[in-house]
């Protein structure tokens, strides 16, 4: 044991690894019957999540909430972002908007937050157009929170020679890096006496 402590022989114990996913749970002191009142205790879990992501240099785009009642029944709430983030104030504001439209199925006694997918986020760089994009993305996220995720769409350009097929509907968010190609048009057979297409 002394040789292992002095580093003369290897330590067979595996090194400690931080958890790959975030899972936070908070038991409430009393039952909450209105969805808006859940924002105050949920803010604590959001702060813990953002500390988890900041320590790992990551950001998330989806938060999975579980609201547990005293009788054991659960109600789920999924909060999605248009781009990965770890800003506690922004996530809390979007959660407040979602809770305004939520109707509780039963009084809540316990909150559970889980984030199973997160991505690495580099340090913010000086981007000339970044300040102009942030308010637009924030507006789109607030509209999605109030109207629902299926209420908003964006137009994505498509590499197609036909004007009526040159764009398609897609979820709102940052523009894609590449324009998707469309299937190549099939050549139409030329009938006798009909001039060929150029």
C-alpha positions, 0 to 999 in steps of 0.5 A: 500500500505504501509503494502504491501511495508513493507511486512506485507501483501502479494503482489498480483502481480505475480513475474517476470519470465525470458523468457523460449525461446530466440528470438533476432531481429536486423534491419540492417542499409542498405540492405545486398546482400551477405550472407557472409556480414551477419556474422558481424551483426549476431555475435551480436545476437550470443553474446546475445544468449550465454549470455542468455544461460550462465545466465540460465546454459544452452546450445543449439543444434539448432539455427533457423535464419530468414532473412527478406527482405525489401518486407517482404519475408523471408528466413530461415537458420537452424544451428545445432550442434552435441552437446549442446554448448554456446560458441560464438566463436564456434557458429560464426565459424559454422555460417560463414561456413554455410553462405559461401554456402548460396545464398540469395533469396533477399537483407536482411534488418532484422535478427531474431534468435530464440532458442526454445529448450535448455538444462541445461549444468553442469559446465565443469569437468576434463575429461581425454578424453575431449580434444581429443573429442573436435577437432573431434566434431569440425571437424565433425561440420565444414564438415557438414557445408560445405557438408550438414547435410546429407553428414556425417554418423557414425556407431552405434553398434547393439546387433546382432549375425549376423556380417553383421547386427552388426552396422547401420548408424546414425547421427555423434555425441557423442556415445550413452550410450547403444547399441540398441538391435536387434530383437531376431532371429526366430528359424528355423524348423528342417527338418527330417534327419537334425542335430539341430543347437547347 
